[in-house]
Amino acid sequence: MTNLFARFANDESGATAIEYGLIAGLLAVAIIGILGTMGGSLGDIFSDINAGLTSAAS
């Protein structure tokens, strides 16, 4: 029985997957934060492009 607990305590096979998951989560939070702060200016840029294309088409 102690051997079973010792093997369980030493098993690190899932640790890498958890670490990659945490890294992906942190990257997602960073990207969402960056896009959230730049969202207004990006909207303005696309509005200007739309206005330019609309006036060029008419």
Backbone as CSV, one residue per row, in Angstrom:
resi,resn,N_x,N_y,N_z,CA_x,CA_y,CA_z,C_x,C_y,C_z
1,MET,0.820,-1.193,0.000,0.000,0.000,0.000,0.865,1.259,0.000
2,THR,1.949,1.250,0.758,2.848,2.406,0.761,3.504,2.579,-0.593
3,ASN,3.762,1.462,-1.276,4.353,1.541,-2.609,3.418,2.270,-3.566
4,LEU,2.124,2.035,-3.444,1.133,2.693,-4.298,1.141,4.208,-4.064
5,PHE,1.166,4.623,-2.800,1.196,6.051,-2.488,2.504,6.695,-2.942
6,ALA,3.600,5.979,-2.827,4.892,6.512,-3.257,4.916,6.708,-4.768
7,ARG,4.376,5.744,-5.509,4.318,5.896,-6.972,3.412,7.053,-7.364
8,PHE,2.280,7.201,-6.659,1.354,8.300,-6.959,2.009,9.650,-6.676
9,ALA,2.750,9.753,-5.598,3.404,11.013,-5.227,4.519,11.374,-6.200
10,ASN,5.164,10.385,-6.775,6.270,10.643,-7.700,5.836,10.787,-9.148
11,ASP,4.576,10.510,-9.448,4.091,10.571,-10.819,3.921,12.031,-11.236
12,GLU,4.618,12.455,-12.284,4.539,13.835,-12.769,4.091,13.902,-14.226
13,SER,3.403,12.890,-14.706,3.041,12.843,-16.125,2.026,13.912,-16.502
14,GLY,1.149,14.316,-15.603,0.157,15.334,-15.932,0.631,16.752,-15.673
15,ALA,1.776,16.906,-15.047,2.249,18.248,-14.687,2.550,19.091,-15.920
16,THR,3.094,18.497,-16.953,3.430,19.256,-18.159,2.174,19.779,-18.841
17,ALA,1.151,18.954,-18.914,-0.099,19.386,-19.538,-0.724,20.537,-18.755
18,ILE,-0.653,20.459,-17.441,-1.201,21.538,-16.622,-0.406,22.816,-16.832
19,GLU,0.904,22.718,-16.915,1.735,23.900,-17.139,1.432,24.541,-18.484
20,TYR,1.288,23.725,-19.523,0.949,24.274,-20.834,-0.434,24.924,-20.801
21,GLY,-1.345,24.342,-20.078,-2.674,24.930,-19.945,-2.638,26.276,-19.249
22,LEU,-1.818,26.378,-18.203,-1.678,27.655,-17.500,-1.040,28.710,-18.387
23,ILE,-0.041,28.326,-19.160,0.610,29.268,-20.079,-0.388,29.750,-21.131
24,ALA,-1.170,28.830,-21.693,-2.165,29.211,-22.696,-3.213,30.137,-22.089
25,GLY,-3.612,29.864,-20.860,-4.582,30.731,-20.192,-4.041,32.129,-19.953
26,LEU,-2.794,32.213,-19.516,-2.183,33.526,-19.299,-2.040,34.304,-20.600
27,LEU,-1.674,33.608,-21.671,-1.581,34.284,-22.976,-2.944,34.785,-23.429
28,ALA,-3.980,33.995,-23.212,-5.327,34.410,-23.603,-5.758,35.645,-22.820
29,VAL,-5.474,35.674,-21.516,-5.824,36.837,-20.701,-5.059,38.068,-21.178
30,ALA,-3.781,37.908,-21.512,-2.981,39.035,-21.994,-3.520,39.563,-23.319
31,ILE,-3.852,38.668,-24.235,-4.372,39.093,-25.542,-5.710,39.800,-25.383
32,ILE,-6.577,39.264,-24.537,-7.878,39.896,-24.309,-7.692,41.278,-23.685
33,GLY,-6.749,41.398,-22.762,-6.484,42.697,-22.155,-5.961,43.707,-23.145
34,ILE,-5.036,43.283,-23.995,-4.476,44.191,-25.007,-5.545,44.618,-26.001
35,LEU,-6.332,43.677,-26.475,-7.376,44.030,-27.432,-8.461,44.874,-26.791
36,GLY,-8.694,44.659,-25.497,-9.692,45.477,-24.801,-9.271,46.929,-24.709
37,THR,-7.991,47.160,-24.469,-7.529,48.545,-24.370,-7.398,49.203,-25.742
38,MET,-7.128,48.411,-26.764,-6.974,48.966,-28.107,-8.269,48.913,-28.900
39,GLY,-9.320,48.377,-28.333,-10.571,48.169,-29.062,-11.157,49.438,-29.637
40,GLY,-11.127,50.511,-28.881,-11.690,51.771,-29.372,-10.925,52.323,-30.550
41,SER,-9.605,52.287,-30.467,-8.808,52.826,-31.574,-8.904,51.935,-32.803
42,LEU,-9.010,50.623,-32.603,-9.188,49.739,-33.755,-10.530,49.981,-34.426
43,GLY,-11.556,50.247,-33.639,-12.863,50.564,-34.205,-12.824,51.841,-35.023
44,ASP,-12.096,52.818,-34.534,-11.951,54.077,-35.278,-11.215,53.865,-36.601
45,ILE,-10.182,53.045,-36.577,-9.413,52.776,-37.800,-10.302,52.098,-38.841
46,PHE,-11.076,51.087,-38.398,-11.949,50.398,-39.356,-13.070,51.307,-39.849
47,SER,-13.550,52.224,-39.023,-14.564,53.187,-39.465,-13.991,54.119,-40.520
48,ASP,-12.756,54.573,-40.327,-12.104,55.432,-41.325,-11.902,54.695,-42.643
49,ILE,-11.497,53.429,-42.571,-11.322,52.629,-43.789,-12.657,52.465,-44.500
50,ASN,-13.704,52.189,-43.730,-15.031,52.021,-44.321,-15.494,53.309,-44.985
51,ALA,-15.276,54.433,-44.338,-15.680,55.710,-44.918,-14.884,56.002,-46.194
52,GLY,-13.600,55.676,-46.180,-12.781,55.895,-47.372,-13.224,55.015,-48.538
53,LEU,-13.530,53.772,-48.257,-14.002,52.870,-49.325,-15.370,53.275,-49.848
54,THR,-16.222,53.734,-48.943,-17.558,54.162,-49.369,-17.478,55.386,-50.261
55,SER,-16.629,56.356,-49.888,-16.523,57.569,-50.715,-15.807,57.278,-52.038
56,ALA,-14.906,56.314,-52.053,-14.207,55.965,-53.300,-15.139,55.219,-54.259
57,ALA,-16.087,54.475,-53.710,-16.995,53.709,-54.555,-18.061,54.586,-55.169
58,SER,-18.361,55.752,-54.569,-19.434,56.581,-55.126,-18.935,57.657,-56.024
